[in-house]
Amino acid sequence: MAQTMRAKAIRVKVAGPVIDVVGTGGDGRNTFNISTAAALVVAGAGLKVAKHGNRAASSGCGAADVLEALGVKIELTAEQVQRCIAEVGMGFMFAPAFHPAMKYAGPPRREIGIRTVFNILGPLTNPARAGNYLLGVADGSLVEKMALVLQSLGCNHALVVHGEDGLDEISLSGETRVCELKDGGINNYSLSPKDFGLPRASLDSLKGGTAAENATLLRSILSGTPGPQRDVVLMNAAAALLAGDKAKTVRQGMALAKEALDNGQALSRLEQLIKLSQSFA
């Protein structure tokens, strides 16, 4: 089914390596938009990001919701997204605009309000056919299965992750299960905050709110505000830089992610994305 949806999607053509930083959603933890913030840090570190996402279906605020609240125009054509990726280093593909056959699924998904098959299919059907992934899953039983699907889709390097606290992200509160797909092989292991040189923090410290509240929080993180929110974004950006072959270890990924935050490149990518996306008629 993922192959069929990919084949029918409106294609976004990207030159060179590109990563998607994405989660299945539906973990019920109501955290802020960690993967969206991490994607901007990854772009700031010089790795192209083709982020595929939607509005919230089973949570309070999806990637599309927070980006729109930040001022990004989300309903773009394939050519416009291609320009964003080429010129800014990050583009957002609003799922309903790139999967015309699925446009009627959105309202029923929101009405149901729980995880559906679309939570699983969405991350696997990137219209840019990203060769690299940091993919978070809310269901621990899907970790290796999703890695195998990415393998069958021709993915080059991916980390599929599931926090022991139920997060579809790399967790700051405990261990994270990882299934790494690289060079056709699959390796299972776990990561903890100490592997990134960070202290643990409670899940409550990562709670999100409305799209407007999350947008304010993301700006604060990208502007350098310290704390657990910054730490969890750095962890996920570091892992994405590993999955994107920009870093050889998560510690090296951490150094690159910190640099992208501290030198203002991550925030600059957001400002550039807002400006360019709004320039399209």
N, C-alpha and C positions, 0 to 999 in steps of 0.2 A: 504493500500500500504506500509506503514511503517513497519507493521508486516511482510509482505512478504519479504521486503528487509532485515530486521533483520534476518529472518529465512534462507535466502540464503547467507548471509554474512559469510565470513571465521571467525570463532569464536576465540576470545581472552579470555582465562580463567584467571580470577584474583581472588585471595583469599582476602576476607575481603572487607570493604567498599571502593568504588572507585567513583570518580566524573569526569564528563566532564565539561569543561569550554569552552563554544562555542557560536557562534552567527550565525544567518542565513546569514549574509553578505548582500550586496546589498542595504546598507542604503544611498549610494551616498555621504557620508561625508568624505571619504578618510582619515580617522584617521589611526594612526599607529596600530600595532597588539596588542591591549590592552588585549584581552582575552588570547593570547599566553603568554604574559609577566605575567599576573595574574596567569596563570596555573603554571608557574615556582615558583612563590611566594607561592602558595598553597602547592606545593610539598615540598618546603623548610620549610613550617610550619608543615609537617608531615602527610599530607593527600594524599593518592595515587590518581594520575591523569591518566586517560586513555583518551587522547585527540584525537579526530577524526576530520580530516580536509582534505583540498585539496589545490590545487593551486588557485590563484585568477581567478574568472570567470567574476565578475561584479565590481571588484575593482582593485587597483594597485598591491596589495601584499597580498596573502593569507597566512594562517598559515604554509603550506608546503613550500612556497617560503622563508619566513623569517627564519624558522628553518634550511632550507638547506643553506641559506646565512650565518647562524651562525656556520655552520659546522656539523650539525646533518645529519646523513644518514637517509633519510626518507623512502626508499623502503625496509622495513623489513618484515620478515615472522611473523606469529602469535606467534611462540615460542620466537623469538627475542624480540618482543614487550613485551611479558610476562616477560622476563628477565629484560628489562628496567624498567618496573613498579615495579617488586620485588626488584631489586637491587638499583635503582636510586630514585624510587618514582614517576616517570613519564614516560610514553611511548606515542609515536605518531603513530597513525594508518592512513596511507596515503590512503584515501578513494578508489582510483582506484585499489589498491592492495588487498583490503578486500571486494570489491563488484565487482567481475569479470563481472557480467552481465551488469554493468553500465560503463564499460571501454570506450565504444564508445560515451558516453554522453559528455565527457569533451571538445573536440574540438568544437562541436556545441554550447555548453554553452558559451565558450569564444568568439565565433564568434557573438553570439546574444548580449552578453555584458550587459544584464539586468537580473533582478531577474527572476528565473524560479521556477518550482515546486521543483527542486533539492535543492534550497536554504532552503526550508522548510523541505524536507525529510532528508537531510544530517545529521542535528543535532539529528534527532530522530532514527537514524539507527546505533548507536554506536556498533561496533562489540564486545566490552567487556560487553555490556548490563549494562552500568553504572546504579547504583541504585540512584545516586544523580546527580543533574544538576544545573549549573548556565547557563541558556539559554537566549541569547539576541535575540530579534526579531526586524526587521526593520519596520514591519507593525504593528501598534498599535492594529488593529482589530484582530490580531492573538494571543494576549497575553493569554487570558483565553482559547482559543481553543487549543493552544499548551500545556497548563497545563493539559487539559482534555485528550489529546492524551497521554501524559506522564503517567497520572493516569491509562489509559487503558493498557499501556505497563508494568505496575507494578512498576513504579518508586517510591522510598521511600520518597524522600524529594527533592524538586526542587524549584528554584526561576526562573520564566520566567519574563524577564524585557524588558522595552522599554522606552528609554529616550524621554522626550517631545520635544527635539531638533531633533528627528528622529534617534538617535543612537541605534544600536542593542547591547548596553552595558549599564551599570549604568552610568548616565551622571554626569559630573562635572559642566556643565553649567546651570543646572536647575533640575526640578523634574523628577523622574523616576517612571513609573508605574510598579508595582510588582504584580504578581499573584503567591502566594506561595502554593505549594502542599506539605502537610505534614500529615502523618498518615491517608491518604485517604481523607482528607478534603482540601478545597480550600479557601484561604483568599486573598482578594484584598486590597492593600494599596499603598502608595507612599513613596518614599525615596528622600531626598535631600542631598546635600553635608554636610549641618550642622548636619545631623543625624550621620555622620561619623567624625564630628569635623573638617571639612575642609571648606575653603573658595571656593566660585564659581570661575570658570575660563572660558574664552571664548572657543568655539569650535575650533577656529583657532589655539589655543595653542596646540591642539592634532593632528594636521595634520601629515600625514605620507608621505613617498616618495617611492623610489625604495626598492626592497628587501634588497640591501646592506645598504641603508640609514637607514631603519627600524632596521636592525640587529645591526648597530652601536648604535642607540638610545636605543634598548633593553639592550644592554650591559651596557650602561651608567646608565640606570635606576637601573639595578640589582647591579651596583657598588656603588649605593647610591646617585647619583646626585639628588638634590632636585628640586622641581618645579611641575607644573600641570601634567606633564606626569607621574611622580612618584605618585602623588595624585590619579589620575584616576585608576592606576594599583592597588594601595592599596585598593581603594573602591571596585573594582570588586573582588579582592582576599578576602577581608573581607566578602563580600556577599557569595562567594563560600564556605568559611569556615563555614558560617552559614548553607548553603544548604547541606554541607557535614557533619553536626552534630559535627564539631570540635569546634564550638563556639556557645554560646547560644544567643548572640546578635551581631549586626553589630559592636558595639563598642569593644566588646571582640574580634571579628574577626579582627578589625583594629589593636589591640594590638599585636595579633599573626602575622599578615601580616607584620607589622613594624619590629617586632623582626626577622622574617625570612629574611627581606631585610638587616637590620642593622648588623646582626651577620654573614652575608655572605652565609647563607644556600641556598638562592634562586639562587645566582650566582653559588654556588658549584653544585647544581642540574643540571644546564645547562652544566657545564664543564664535569660532570660525564656522562650526556646523550650523549654529543659529543663523548667522549672517548669510551664508551661502544658501541654505534651504529656503530662507525667507525671500531671497532674491529671485527665486523661480516664480514666474507668473502662474 
